[in-house]
Amino acid sequence: MGLGQIRVELMDEDDQPLPGYALEECLPVSGDDTDLQVHWKDKNDLSGAVGKTVRLRFELKNARLYSYRRMN
């Protein structure tokens, strides 16, 4: 079994993906580390979510999520 993968989606209060932050646009994160960063195809940061209430949806495939935090 290979390394697992995690993808993250940012959603609005109505559970709709924010433009540019859908699961399909998230580049899979893989590795055994506590300092991995999530990126989307056209987004390298969370500037598109500033000032908005968002929900996070995590998709895990053969993976475990230990914790998460917002990076500056």
The 8 nearest C-alpha neighbors of each residue, nearest first, counted from 0:
[[1, 2, 3, 61, 62, 60, 4, 29],
 [2, 0, 3, 61, 4, 29, 62, 30],
 [1, 3, 29, 30, 4, 0, 61, 62],
 [2, 4, 61, 62, 60, 29, 1, 5],
 [5, 3, 29, 60, 28, 27, 59, 62],
 [4, 6, 59, 28, 58, 27, 60, 29],
 [7, 5, 27, 58, 25, 57, 22, 28],
 [8, 6, 57, 56, 22, 58, 25, 55],
 [7, 9, 22, 21, 56, 20, 55, 10],
 [10, 8, 55, 20, 16, 54, 17, 53],
 [11, 9, 16, 54, 15, 14, 17, 53],
 [10, 12, 53, 14, 13, 15, 17, 54],
 [11, 13, 14, 53, 52, 10, 54, 15],
 [14, 12, 11, 15, 10, 16, 54, 53],
 [15, 13, 10, 11, 12, 16, 54, 53],
 [14, 16, 10, 11, 13, 17, 12, 9],
 [17, 15, 10, 21, 9, 18, 11, 20],
 [16, 18, 10, 20, 9, 19, 11, 15],
 [19, 17, 20, 16, 21, 47, 9, 10],
 [18, 20, 21, 17, 41, 24, 42, 39],
 [19, 21, 17, 9, 8, 18, 24, 16],
 [22, 20, 8, 16, 24, 23, 19, 9],
 [23, 21, 8, 25, 24, 7, 6, 20],
 [22, 24, 21, 25, 26, 20, 8, 6],
 [23, 25, 39, 21, 40, 22, 20, 26],
 [26, 24, 39, 22, 23, 6, 38, 27],
 [25, 27, 39, 38, 24, 40, 28, 6],
 [28, 26, 6, 5, 4, 25, 29, 37],
 [29, 27, 5, 4, 6, 26, 37, 30],
 [30, 28, 4, 3, 2, 27, 5, 31],
 [29, 31, 32, 2, 28, 3, 35, 4],
 [30, 32, 33, 29, 2, 35, 34, 3],
 [31, 33, 34, 30, 35, 29, 65, 36],
 [32, 34, 35, 31, 65, 66, 67, 30],
 [33, 35, 32, 36, 67, 31, 68, 30],
 [36, 34, 33, 32, 37, 28, 30, 29],
 [37, 35, 34, 38, 28, 70, 69, 33],
 [36, 38, 28, 35, 39, 26, 7, 25],
 [39, 37, 43, 26, 25, 42, 36, 40],
 [38, 40, 25, 42, 24, 26, 41, 43],
 [41, 39, 24, 42, 25, 26, 38, 19],
 [40, 42, 39, 19, 43, 24, 38, 20],
 [43, 41, 39, 44, 40, 38, 19, 45],
 [44, 42, 38, 39, 41, 45, 40, 37],
 [43, 45, 42, 46, 38, 47, 39, 37],
 [44, 46, 47, 48, 49, 43, 42, 69],
 [45, 47, 49, 48, 44, 42, 43, 50],
 [48, 46, 45, 49, 44, 17, 18, 19],
 [47, 49, 46, 45, 51, 50, 53, 17],
 [50, 48, 46, 51, 47, 45, 52, 53],
 [49, 51, 48, 52, 47, 46, 53, 45],
 [52, 50, 48, 49, 53, 11, 47, 12],
 [51, 53, 11, 12, 50, 54, 48, 49],
 [54, 52, 11, 10, 51, 9, 12, 55],
 [53, 55, 10, 9, 11, 56, 12, 52],
 [54, 56, 9, 8, 10, 57, 53, 7],
 [55, 57, 8, 7, 9, 58, 54, 10],
 [56, 58, 7, 6, 59, 55, 8, 5],
 [57, 59, 6, 5, 7, 56, 60, 22],
 [60, 58, 5, 62, 4, 57, 61, 6],
 [59, 61, 62, 4, 3, 5, 58, 63],
 [62, 60, 3, 59, 4, 63, 2, 1],
 [63, 61, 3, 60, 59, 4, 64, 5],
 [62, 64, 65, 59, 61, 3, 60, 5],
 [63, 65, 66, 62, 67, 59, 5, 57],
 [64, 66, 63, 67, 33, 32, 62, 31],
 [67, 65, 64, 68, 33, 63, 34, 69],
 [68, 66, 69, 65, 64, 33, 34, 35],
 [69, 67, 70, 66, 34, 36, 71, 33],
 [68, 70, 71, 67, 45, 36, 44, 37],
 [69, 71, 68, 36, 44, 45, 67, 34],
 [70, 69, 44, 45, 68, 46, 36, 43]]
